[in-house]
């Protein structure tokens, strides 16, 4: 038996606003045949190849504790520092700085609703340790 992850779902107060923030952060887009609209309780965005998806669903509860699951993001065509600054400019908040003098480490941010994410060292600055898994 084998399973594939269909998409990652994120609880949100404003699914539409979250879908737009994450679209700008990741360079992803909505389905043009099923656009996300203000007031939609469910808003999905897609990676450029359509294979990865994030679904934002509105829930009434506030986020009260640290996420049990978060995204680790790797810049593909710019530095970690440039991406952190770009995300802060989009409305992220910096929670912690775990960068090391050797260039390793990460920066922990929160999206506009407080969901944690980490920005790792850029692909330009390190070899991909998982390259052997790509087919």
C-alpha positions as CSV (number, residue, x, y, z in Angstrom):
1,X,0.0,0.0,0.0
2,X,1.2,3.5,-0.8
3,X,-0.2,6.9,0.0
4,X,0.6,10.3,-1.5
5,X,-0.1,13.6,0.3
6,X,-2.8,15.5,-1.6
7,X,-2.3,18.9,0.0
8,X,-1.5,20.5,3.3
9,X,-4.4,22.2,5.1
10,X,-3.9,25.3,7.2
11,X,-6.6,26.5,9.6
12,X,-7.2,30.2,9.1
13,X,-9.4,33.1,10.3
14,X,-9.3,34.6,6.7
15,X,-8.7,31.8,4.1
16,X,-8.7,34.3,1.3
17,X,-6.1,36.6,2.8
18,X,-3.9,33.7,3.8
19,X,-4.1,32.2,0.3
20,X,-2.9,35.6,-1.1
21,X,-0.1,36.0,1.4
22,X,1.2,32.5,0.8
23,X,0.8,32.9,-3.0
24,X,3.1,36.0,-2.8
25,X,5.5,34.2,-0.5
26,X,5.9,31.1,-2.6
27,X,5.1,32.3,-6.1
28,X,2.2,29.9,-6.3
29,X,-1.3,30.7,-7.8
30,X,-4.9,29.7,-7.5
31,X,-6.8,27.6,-10.0
32,X,-8.0,30.1,-12.7
33,X,-11.1,27.9,-13.2
34,X,-11.9,28.0,-9.5
35,X,-10.6,31.3,-8.2
36,X,-10.3,32.2,-4.5
37,X,-12.6,35.0,-3.6
38,X,-13.2,37.1,-0.5
39,X,-15.5,35.3,1.9
40,X,-14.6,31.8,0.6
41,X,-14.2,29.5,3.5
42,X,-11.8,27.3,1.6
43,X,-9.0,28.7,-0.7
44,X,-6.4,26.6,-2.4
45,X,-3.1,27.6,-4.0
46,X,-1.0,25.5,-6.3
47,X,2.8,25.2,-7.0
48,X,3.7,26.1,-10.6
49,X,3.6,22.4,-11.6
50,X,0.3,21.9,-9.8
51,X,1.6,19.0,-7.8
52,X,2.0,20.7,-4.4
53,X,-1.0,22.4,-2.9
54,X,-1.9,24.4,0.2
55,X,-5.6,24.6,1.3
56,X,-6.6,27.4,3.7
57,X,-9.8,26.6,5.7
58,X,-11.6,29.1,7.9
59,X,-12.0,28.1,11.5
60,X,-13.4,30.2,14.4
61,X,-10.7,29.2,16.9
62,X,-7.6,31.4,17.5
63,X,-4.1,30.0,17.3
64,X,-3.0,29.6,20.9
65,X,0.2,27.5,20.9
66,X,3.2,26.7,18.7
67,X,2.3,24.9,15.5
68,X,2.8,21.1,15.6
69,X,3.6,21.3,11.9
70,X,5.3,24.1,9.9
71,X,6.9,24.7,6.5
72,X,10.7,24.8,6.1
73,X,11.4,27.0,3.0
74,X,14.6,27.0,1.0
75,X,15.3,29.9,-1.3
76,X,16.1,28.7,-4.8
77,X,17.4,31.7,-6.6
78,X,18.4,34.3,-3.9
79,X,19.9,34.3,-0.5
80,X,18.2,33.4,2.8
81,X,18.7,37.0,4.0
82,X,17.0,38.4,0.9
83,X,14.1,36.1,1.3
84,X,13.7,36.9,5.0
85,X,13.6,40.6,4.2
86,X,11.1,40.0,1.4
87,X,8.8,37.9,3.6
88,X,9.1,40.6,6.4
89,X,8.1,43.1,3.8
90,X,5.0,41.0,2.9
91,X,3.9,41.1,6.6
92,X,5.7,38.2,8.2
93,X,7.0,38.6,11.8
94,X,10.5,37.4,12.9
95,X,10.2,35.0,15.9
96,X,13.8,33.7,16.2
97,X,17.2,33.8,14.4
98,X,19.1,30.6,14.4
99,X,21.7,31.5,11.8
100,X,25.2,30.3,12.5
101,X,28.6,31.9,11.7
102,X,29.3,29.1,9.2
103,X,26.3,30.1,7.1
104,X,24.0,27.3,8.3
105,X,20.9,27.6,10.4
106,X,17.6,29.2,9.8
107,X,15.3,32.1,10.6
108,X,11.9,31.4,12.2
109,X,9.1,33.7,11.0
110,X,5.3,33.8,11.4
111,X,2.8,34.5,8.6
112,X,0.2,37.2,9.2
113,X,-2.0,34.8,11.3
114,X,0.9,33.6,13.4
115,X,1.7,30.3,11.7
116,X,5.4,29.5,12.0
117,X,7.7,28.9,9.1
118,X,11.5,28.7,8.8
119,X,13.7,30.0,6.0
120,X,16.8,27.8,5.6
121,X,20.1,28.4,3.8
122,X,19.7,29.1,0.1
123,X,20.2,26.3,-2.5
124,X,22.7,28.6,-4.0
125,X,24.8,28.4,-0.8
126,X,24.8,24.6,-0.3
127,X,24.5,21.3,-2.1
128,X,21.2,19.6,-2.0
129,X,21.6,16.6,0.4
130,X,18.4,15.0,-1.1
131,X,19.4,15.3,-4.7
132,X,19.8,11.5,-4.9
133,X,16.0,11.1,-4.2
134,X,14.9,13.1,-7.3
135,X,14.0,10.9,-10.2
